[in-house]
Amino acid sequence: MTRPAERGAWSPQRISFSRNDGLPKYVAISRAITAAITEEELAVGEPLPSQKELAESFGVTLMTVRQAIQLLIEQGLLVTEQGKGTYVGRAAFRLPMGRLSSLAVQVAASGRTLRTEVLGFEPIEVSPLEQHRMGLESPAAYELVRLRFVDGDPFILQSSVLPLALGARIDAAALGERSLYELIEESTGTAVGRAHETVQATNLDAESAELLGRREGEAALLSSRLTFSTTGSAVVDDRALTAGDSVVVSVDRQADERGLSLLLSSDAPVLADSSLPFVRGGR
């Protein structure tokens, strides 16, 4: 883990615990540490004081401090290293759900670095559900599988289905460096106009977990995005799998504009076909 530059050690302040707010002391302490991280009093990679020092500073028992730390570890804000202590974890990437743009554009705007590894790009036969969703004349299509890294860490496992005629004109060698949306427009003259996207909770299967550097069964977010051209034809059917603690989905909402909406999973028309493995092949 990368350590921050040397500076004065963070020293927590004693907390006045209210008997009337109903909060356990360890929750109040976890909020105080979270605030220190959010306000950058504690930087990514910075060690926390020892549990004994924290207990003395907060005026609580060691058990209470351990409960607070465990809660923050479960939330991904803290990490432990055997024999070394507890450190501030890497903050989750904030993925905006506003204006339609590629992941490359979103990551660049955040000041982070994106690297893409192409795991597969080949003709396939899609399922009847996928064929219907994209309005394809036949089940023949191209599938692109990519593993996307943010700041060097595996972040998104992404499977993209493209119409056969469009996929045949994409330069696979450029996919590691270029946005798919850019290549589609550059190679075919097809401009991206809009997309419908759903995000739902899921769990990582064995292969996806291995690729993302996680454990099988860990919580994850599954995004299903159907992208259309400016003329209304479907150009990309995307599925993107992200470990649950590595991303926060955000959106700016206006009172007079339509924003995020909540749907029952049975009512969401573009959810991924659960009968398919996430990675079908081509690796």
C-alpha positions as CSV (number, residue, x, y, z in Angstrom):
1,M,0.0,0.0,0.0
2,T,1.3,3.5,-0.9
3,R,2.0,5.6,2.1
4,P,1.3,9.4,2.2
5,A,4.1,11.9,2.7
6,E,5.2,12.3,6.3
7,R,3.2,14.8,8.3
8,G,1.9,15.2,11.8
9,A,0.0,12.2,13.1
10,W,-3.8,12.5,13.3
11,S,-5.0,12.9,16.8
12,P,-8.7,12.2,17.4
13,Q,-10.7,14.4,19.7
14,R,-12.7,13.2,22.7
15,I,-16.4,12.7,21.9
16,S,-19.3,13.7,24.0
17,F,-21.7,10.7,23.7
18,S,-25.4,11.5,23.9
19,R,-27.7,9.1,25.8
20,N,-30.7,10.4,23.9
21,D,-29.7,9.8,20.3
22,G,-29.9,6.0,20.5
23,L,-26.5,5.5,18.8
24,P,-24.0,3.0,20.2
25,K,-20.7,4.5,21.1
26,Y,-18.8,2.5,18.4
27,V,-21.1,4.0,15.7
28,A,-20.4,7.5,16.9
29,I,-16.6,6.8,16.8
30,S,-16.9,5.3,13.3
31,R,-18.6,8.5,12.2
32,A,-15.8,10.6,13.7
33,I,-13.2,8.6,11.8
34,T,-15.2,8.7,8.6
35,A,-15.4,12.5,8.9
36,A,-11.7,12.7,9.4
37,I,-11.2,10.7,6.1
38,T,-13.8,12.7,4.2
39,E,-12.3,16.0,5.3
40,E,-8.8,14.7,4.4
41,E,-7.5,14.9,8.0
42,L,-6.6,11.2,7.3
43,A,-5.2,10.4,3.9
44,V,-5.3,7.2,1.9
45,G,-2.6,4.9,3.2
46,E,-2.2,6.8,6.5
47,P,-2.0,4.6,9.6
48,L,-4.5,5.1,12.5
49,P,-3.1,5.5,16.0
50,S,-3.1,2.3,18.0
51,Q,-6.3,1.0,19.4
52,K,-5.1,1.8,22.9
53,E,-4.4,5.4,21.9
54,L,-7.8,5.7,20.2
55,A,-9.5,4.3,23.3
56,E,-7.8,6.9,25.5
57,S,-8.5,9.8,23.1
58,F,-12.2,8.9,22.6
59,G,-12.6,8.0,26.3
60,V,-14.0,4.5,25.6
61,T,-12.9,0.9,26.1
62,L,-10.7,-1.1,23.7
63,M,-13.7,-3.3,22.8
64,T,-15.7,-0.2,21.6
65,V,-12.8,0.9,19.4
66,R,-12.4,-2.5,17.9
67,Q,-16.2,-2.5,17.0
68,A,-15.8,0.9,15.3
69,I,-12.8,-0.2,13.3
70,Q,-14.4,-3.5,12.3
71,L,-17.4,-1.5,11.0
72,L,-15.2,0.7,8.9
73,I,-13.2,-2.2,7.6
74,E,-16.5,-3.8,6.4
75,Q,-17.4,-0.5,4.7
76,G,-14.0,-0.5,2.9
77,L,-12.8,2.7,4.6
78,L,-10.1,1.0,6.6
79,V,-7.8,-1.9,5.9
80,T,-5.6,-3.9,8.2
81,E,-2.1,-5.3,7.5
82,Q,-1.0,-8.2,9.6
83,G,1.6,-7.1,12.1
84,K,1.6,-3.5,10.9
85,G,-1.7,-2.0,11.9
86,T,-4.8,-0.3,10.4
87,Y,-4.7,2.1,7.5
88,V,-7.1,4.3,5.6
89,G,-8.3,2.4,2.5
90,R,-8.5,3.7,-1.0
91,A,-11.7,5.7,-1.4
92,A,-14.4,4.2,-3.7
93,F,-14.5,5.6,-7.2
94,R,-17.5,7.9,-7.6
95,L,-19.3,6.9,-10.9
96,P,-21.6,9.6,-12.0
97,M,-25.0,8.6,-13.6
98,G,-25.7,11.9,-15.3
99,R,-24.5,12.8,-18.8
100,L,-23.8,9.8,-21.1
101,S,-20.1,9.3,-21.5
102,S,-17.5,6.6,-21.6
103,L,-15.7,5.2,-18.6
104,A,-12.5,6.6,-20.0
105,V,-14.0,10.2,-19.9
106,Q,-15.4,9.7,-16.4
107,V,-12.1,8.4,-15.0
108,A,-10.1,11.1,-16.7
109,A,-12.4,13.7,-15.2
110,S,-11.8,12.3,-11.7
111,G,-8.0,12.8,-12.1
112,R,-7.3,9.0,-12.0
113,T,-5.8,6.8,-14.6
114,L,-7.5,4.1,-16.6
115,R,-5.9,1.0,-18.2
116,T,-7.9,-1.5,-20.3
117,E,-7.0,-5.1,-20.9
118,V,-8.9,-6.7,-23.8
119,L,-9.7,-10.3,-22.8
120,G,-11.6,-11.2,-25.9
121,F,-13.1,-9.8,-29.1
122,E,-14.8,-12.3,-31.4
123,P,-18.0,-13.2,-33.3
124,I,-20.6,-15.1,-31.1
125,E,-24.2,-16.2,-31.2
126,V,-26.3,-14.2,-28.7
127,S,-29.2,-15.4,-26.7
128,P,-32.8,-14.8,-27.9
129,L,-33.2,-12.2,-25.2
130,E,-30.1,-10.3,-26.4
131,Q,-31.2,-10.5,-30.0
132,H,-34.6,-9.1,-29.2
133,R,-33.2,-6.4,-26.9
134,M,-30.9,-5.1,-29.7
135,G,-33.3,-5.6,-32.5
136,L,-30.9,-7.8,-34.4
137,E,-32.0,-9.6,-37.6
138,S,-30.0,-12.8,-36.6
139,P,-28.2,-14.0,-33.4
140,A,-24.8,-13.3,-35.0
141,A,-22.9,-10.5,-33.2
142,Y,-19.5,-9.5,-31.7
143,E,-18.6,-9.8,-28.1
144,L,-16.0,-7.6,-26.5
145,V,-14.7,-8.5,-23.0
146,R,-12.5,-6.0,-21.2
147,L,-11.0,-5.7,-17.7
148,R,-10.7,-2.1,-16.7
149,F,-8.1,-0.9,-14.1
150,V,-8.4,2.4,-12.2
151,D,-5.1,3.5,-10.7
152,G,-3.7,0.0,-11.3
153,D,-6.4,-1.9,-9.5
154,P,-9.0,-4.1,-11.2
155,F,-12.2,-2.1,-11.3
156,I,-14.7,-3.3,-13.9
157,L,-15.2,-6.5,-15.8
158,Q,-17.1,-5.4,-18.9
159,S,-18.8,-7.5,-21.6
160,S,-20.1,-5.6,-24.6
161,V,-22.2,-7.0,-27.5
162,L,-22.1,-5.2,-30.8
163,P,-24.1,-5.8,-34.1
164,L,-22.1,-8.0,-36.4
165,A,-21.6,-5.4,-39.2
166,L,-20.5,-2.7,-36.6
167,G,-18.2,-5.1,-34.7
168,A,-16.4,-6.2,-37.9
169,R,-15.2,-2.7,-38.5
170,I,-13.8,-2.1,-35.0
171,D,-10.0,-2.2,-34.7
172,A,-9.4,-4.6,-31.8
173,A,-5.8,-3.5,-31.4
174,A,-7.1,0.0,-30.5
175,L,-9.5,-1.1,-27.8
176,G,-6.9,-1.2,-25.1
177,E,-6.2,2.5,-25.5
178,R,-9.3,4.0,-26.9
179,S,-13.0,4.5,-25.8
180,L,-15.4,2.1,-27.5
181,Y,-17.8,5.0,-28.2
182,E,-15.0,6.9,-29.9
183,L,-14.0,3.9,-32.1
184,I,-17.6,3.3,-33.1
185,E,-18.0,6.8,-34.3
186,E,-14.6,7.0,-36.0
187,S,-14.8,3.6,-37.7
188,T,-18.5,3.5,-38.7
189,G,-19.7,7.1,-38.5
190,T,-22.3,6.1,-36.0
191,A,-22.7,8.6,-33.2
192,V,-23.9,7.6,-29.8
193,G,-27.1,9.4,-28.8
194,R,-28.6,7.9,-25.6
195,A,-28.6,4.9,-23.3
196,H,-30.9,3.1,-20.9
197,E,-29.0,1.8,-17.9
198,T,-30.0,-0.3,-14.8
199,V,-27.8,-1.1,-11.8
200,Q,-28.6,-4.0,-9.5
201,A,-26.9,-5.8,-6.6
202,T,-25.4,-9.2,-7.3
203,N,-22.6,-11.6,-6.2
204,L,-19.3,-12.4,-7.9
205,D,-19.0,-15.8,-9.6
206,A,-15.7,-17.7,-9.3
207,E,-14.3,-16.5,-12.7
208,S,-15.3,-12.9,-12.3
209,A,-14.0,-12.8,-8.7
210,E,-10.6,-14.1,-9.8
211,L,-10.4,-11.4,-12.6
212,L,-11.3,-8.6,-10.2
213,G,-9.0,-9.9,-7.4
214,R,-11.8,-10.7,-5.1
215,R,-13.4,-13.7,-3.5
216,E,-16.3,-15.7,-5.0
217,G,-19.6,-14.6,-3.5
218,E,-18.5,-11.1,-2.6
219,A,-21.1,-8.4,-3.2
220,A,-21.0,-6.6,-6.5
221,L,-22.9,-4.1,-8.7
222,L,-24.1,-5.2,-12.1
223,S,-24.8,-2.4,-14.6
224,S,-26.7,-3.2,-17.7
225,R,-26.6,-0.5,-20.3
226,L,-28.2,-0.5,-23.8
227,T,-26.8,2.3,-25.9
228,F,-28.5,3.7,-29.0
229,S,-27.2,5.8,-31.9
230,T,-28.6,9.2,-32.7
231,T,-30.8,7.5,-35.3
232,G,-32.3,5.1,-32.7
233,S,-30.6,1.8,-33.5
234,A,-29.0,-0.2,-30.7
235,V,-25.2,-0.2,-31.0
236,V,-23.9,-1.7,-27.7
237,D,-25.4,-4.0,-25.1
238,D,-23.1,-3.6,-22.1
239,R,-22.8,-5.5,-18.9
240,A,-20.4,-4.2,-16.3
241,L,-19.5,-5.9,-13.1
242,T,-17.9,-4.0,-10.2
243,A,-17.0,-5.1,-6.7
244,G,-19.5,-3.5,-4.3
245,D,-17.0,-1.7,-2.1
246,S,-15.0,-0.1,-5.0
247,V,-17.6,2.2,-6.5
248,V,-20.3,4.7,-5.4
249,V,-23.0,5.6,-7.9
250,S,-23.9,9.2,-7.8
251,V,-26.3,11.5,-9.7
252,D,-27.2,15.2,-9.5
253,R,-31.0,15.6,-9.2
254,Q,-33.2,18.5,-10.0
255,A,-36.8,19.0,-8.9
256,D,-38.0,19.7,-12.4
257,E,-36.0,17.0,-14.2
258,R,-36.3,13.2,-14.4
259,G,-33.4,11.5,-12.7
260,L,-32.7,8.1,-11.2
261,S,-35.8,5.9,-10.7
262,L,-36.2,2.8,-8.6
263,L,-37.8,-0.3,-10.2
264,L,-38.6,-3.7,-9.1
265,S,-36.2,-6.1,-10.8
266,S,-39.1,-7.8,-12.5
267,D,-40.0,-4.5,-14.1
268,A,-36.6,-3.6,-15.5
269,P,-36.6,-4.5,-19.2
270,V,-32.8,-4.5,-19.9
271,L,-31.4,-6.5,-17.1
272,A,-28.7,-9.0,-18.2
273,D,-29.6,-12.5,-19.2
274,S,-28.9,-14.4,-16.0
275,S,-28.8,-17.7,-17.8
276,L,-25.4,-16.6,-19.4
277,P,-22.0,-16.8,-17.7
278,F,-20.6,-13.3,-17.4
279,V,-17.5,-14.2,-19.6
280,R,-18.6,-16.4,-22.4
281,G,-15.2,-17.0,-23.9
282,G,-12.6,-15.4,-26.2
283,R,-9.9,-15.3,-23.5
